[in-house]
Amino acid sequence: MKIFVCEFITGGGLYREPLPPSLVQEGGKMLEALLSGLLAVPGIEATTTRDARLPPLSLLVPTLTVSLEDDVWQRWEECIADADAVWPLAPETGGVLERMSRLVLAQGKVLFNSAPEAVAVAASKTATAQVLTAAGVMVVTTIAAAAWDGGDNGSWVVKPDDGVGCEDTCLLRDAGEVQRWLNVGNRRNTHVVQPYLSGDAASLSVLCHDGRALLLSCNRQLIELQQGMFRYRGSILNGVAQHWDRCEEVAQAVARAIPGLAGYVGMDVLIRDGEIVVVEVNPRLTTSYAGLARATGCNPARLVVDMLYNEHFSWFSMFERNVVEINLDE
């Protein structure tokens, strides 16, 4: 099986824009971990693309270089056509991941990721909150900025509805600050407002398929506040494994609530007095994936392949719960 791995940042997605070093670092870590895992599976050949400004990959993988003169989406379509399956590593922002997923299915290829319809739901924080709330899953209250009426006293978190990570996410101390911040640019049409809740920021690394979920690790997120803006510094895989049973229940509930979630899914949550509150759902690889093989003692790429192709795949597999730190500041 020939699998085209399309990592958006390092693979040419910003080939006509500046390359943010932090995004290159995160994308590079995920790409290396995924390619290493796929190359260890007998019968699988992996290919990818590479932004011409970046050094060559250390792994021996057939790579198509994307330069300034290219049309990157045309290049990706050519790679999709040449493959049996595609594993996209792309942001939900601006519909990029959904567009890529639809291209894969339109060419009749196997998609190693969630269905486009599931991506569309998870890409929107308001849509995700509505779907999960209807399913009885505890979520952070999420209000479209255009509909926010000032709310109660207290601090607020404001972020893009379809943003990823901590992109343009800030903490504002009162309603007046929120109003002033939203009045800048087009934020009232693009952002959401959430009440600030204290608790431990965490994430779940999960495999999903046909409404079922397999929890691989419970991670403590390393997030800091810099001049009112949140910054993601990495994660400690299995750093909150003491909450495993409750996290597993939440992962199962989310998988049931959003039809089409498949493959690796990251779920950002807040742990408050033993309760798990869902913040958002990421229908793609997350940075934690870079340490997942060490944390679980297995090959997560092979797990995804087996989950989709092996009818005897065990949903009750036991994994190691090793503590592994992914520190983006190193």
N, C-alpha and C positions, 0 to 999 in steps of 0.2 A: 504493500500500500504506500502510495506517495502522498505525503501530507505537506501542504503549503502552510507554513507558519507566518502569519502576517502581523508583525509587531508595528503598530502605527508610528510611534515616535522615531525609533531607530531605522525603520523600514521605508522611510521616505515621506511619511505623512506631513512633515513640516519642511519639505525640501526647498520651498521658496520662502521660508520664514526662519528667524533665528532659532537655534536649538537650545532650549533651556537645559543647562547641565543637570539639574535635579531630575527632570523627566527622562533624560537620556540614561541617567544612572538607574532609575527605577525600571524603565523599560528594558534596559540591558540585563539587569538581574533576572527579571522574569523570563526573558527570551533565552538566556543561557541555561536556566534551570529546565525550561520546557524542552529545548532542543536536546539537552543531555539525556533527559528522561526518554524522549522518543527514540533517540539513537540506540538506547539500551534495549529496545523492544525488537525481537527478531521479526524480519519481514517488513519493517517500516523504513522508508527513506524520507528524510525531511529536507525541505527547501525553504528559502526565505529571501527577503529583499534587504537592501542596506543603503542608507543615505550615504552618498558619495563623500560627504565631509567627515565621516566617521572612519576609524581604523577598521581593518578587516576583522571578522570574527575569529576567535581563537579556535573554535570548533570547525572541523572539516565538514562543512555543509555547503552544498551548491547554493550560490548566492547571486542574485541579480542586483547590480548596482543601480540606484536611482539618482540621476543627475539633474541639474537645473533645466536641461533641455527636454526632459521627459514629461509625459503626462502620467502622474503616478497612478491614477485610477485605471488607466489603460494598461499599465504595467501589471498592476494587481490582477486585472481581469485575465491577462495572458497567463499569469501564474496559476490562477484558479482553473483555467481551462486545461492546463497541463498536469493538474493534480487529480488524485482520486478523492481527497478530502481536504478541508481547510480548517485551521485552528486560528481564529482571529484574536489578536490582543490589541484591542482598540477602545478608545473612550466612548462613552455614550453621548458626550457633548456634541450638540449640533447634528445628532442623528447618524454619526459616523459608524458606530458599531451596527446599528440596524441596517444601514445601507449596505455595509459589507456582508452582513448575514444574508440579506435578500439576493445579492449578487451570487453568492455561493449556491443557494437553493435554485436560483433561476438557471444555473448551468447544470443542475442535476447532480451536484457534488454533495458529499457528506459534510455536514456542519458539526464540528466539535465544539459546540457552544449552544447557548439557549436559542430558542426560536425567535424570529424577529418580533413577534407579538409580545413575547415575554420581555424582550429587551426594551420595547417601547414603553411598557409599564414601569419597569425598573429604572429606566432613564429619567423618569419624572418623579421627583420626591413627593409631589402632591398626589399623583396617581397611585404611587406605591402606598402612601399612607391611607388613601381611600380604600384600596383593595384589601390591605391587611386589616384595617379596622373592621370592614364588613365581615372578615373571616374570624374576628374575635382575637386577633393578635395585638398585643400591646405595642403601640408606636408613639413616637414623639409627635405631638400635635403640630401639623404642618399647614401653614396658611399662605396662599398666594399673596405676594406683596400688594397687588392691586386690590385685594379684598380685605387686607388687614386694617382694622379700625382703631388701632392704638392699644387695645388690650389692657391688661391689669399692670400694676406696678411690678417691677422686677427687671431682670436682664433678659436680653433676647439674642438669639443667634440668627444671622442673616446670611443666606448663601444662594447660589444659582439653583434654579429648579433642576437643571440637567447637568450641573457641574460634577466633577469627579474629585475625590480626595478632599483636601482642604482648600481647593481653588476658590479664591475670592470669598472666603468664609470668615466672618468676624463676629466678635462679641460686643454688643452695645448695652450700656448700663440702664437706659430708660427709654420710654416711648419717644421722647423728643429726639434723642440721638438716632433712633431708628428712622423717624420721619425725615430728618435731615439727610441721612445716608441714602435713603431710597429716592430722594429727589434728585440725586446726581445721575445724569445720563438716562438710560432706559431701564433702570433697575426695577421699577415698579411692574414692568412687563416680563422680567426675566428671573426675578428672585423670589424666594420664599422666606417666611419668618417663622421661627420656632422658639418657644420659651426655653430659656437656658435651664437645664436640669443638672444638678450635681450627681456624681456617680463615677464609676470607673469606665473609661472608654475602652471598648473591646471589639473584637471581630471574630467571626466564625468562618473557618475554611470548610466548605461543604461540597459534596458531589450530589447532583440532583438528576433525576430521570423519572419520567412518568409519575410525577406527583410524590415521589419519595426522596428522602434525603439521607446521606451518610456523612456524619460529622467526622472530620479528620483532625481538627485541632481547634482549641479555644485560645485566642490570642489577646494579650494586653497591647493596646495601641500606645505608641510613644508620641504624644501630641503635646505641644507647648504653645503658649500664647505669647506673641511678639507684637507689641504695640497694637493690641486689640485684634490681631489677625491670628487665626489658628495655623499651626505648621505641623505637618506630619513628619516625624523623624524615623519611623520604622515601627517594628512590633516585636514583641516577645512571644513566640509561638508557645502555646500551652502555658502561658503566664497566668491564666485564670482557669486552669483545668479543674479547680475545685468546684466549679459551677457546671461541670460537664453534663450532668443529667438534665438540668433545666435548659441549658443551651441546646441540647439535642431535641428537646420537646419543641423549642422555638424554631429550630431549623426544619423540623418536620412540618410544622404549621405553615411556615413560609412557602415551602415546596408545594404544599397542597393548595395554597391560596393563589399562587401565580402559575397558571398552566403554561407549560412550555419551558420552564427552567430546566436546563440540562447542562451536563458537564460540570466544570468547576464554577462555583458561585461563592462570592464573598458577601457576608452579611455584617454590616456595622451595627453594633448594639451598645447599649449603656446598661451597666449593672448597678442597680439601686436597691440596697437592702435585700439582696437575694433575688429580686425580680429582674427579668431581662426585657428591656425596652428596645425595640428595633428602631434604628435611625435611618438606615437606607439599605438597599439591596444592590449589589454589584454583579451583573450577569456576565462575568468575565474573570480572567485571572487578576489577582491582586498582588501587591508586593509581598505579602506573606508567603506566596507560592515559592518564592526563592529559597525558603528554608524548610519547605514542607517534607521533602524526602528525608532530611535528617530528623525532623520532628516525629515523623510517623514510622520510620524504619522501612519504608516501602517506596515504590516508584509511582507517584500520583498520576503521571502521564499514562502509564500502563493501566492504572485503575480506570481512567476515563475510557480508554480504548476497550477494555474488557466490559465495562458497564454497558457500552453501546452495542457491543458485538457478541458478547459471550452470554448465552441464555442461562448459564450456570453461575453467573456472577453472584458472589456472596454479599448480601446487604448487611451481614452481621459480622463482617471481618473485624478482628481485633488489631489495633494498631498500638505502637509504642507512643508514649506521651512524653517525649523528650522536650526539654525546654531549650529553645533555639532563638537567639536574638538576631534580628535583621536591623542593623543600625546604619541609616543613610548618612550619618555624620562621619563615619569612618572613612 
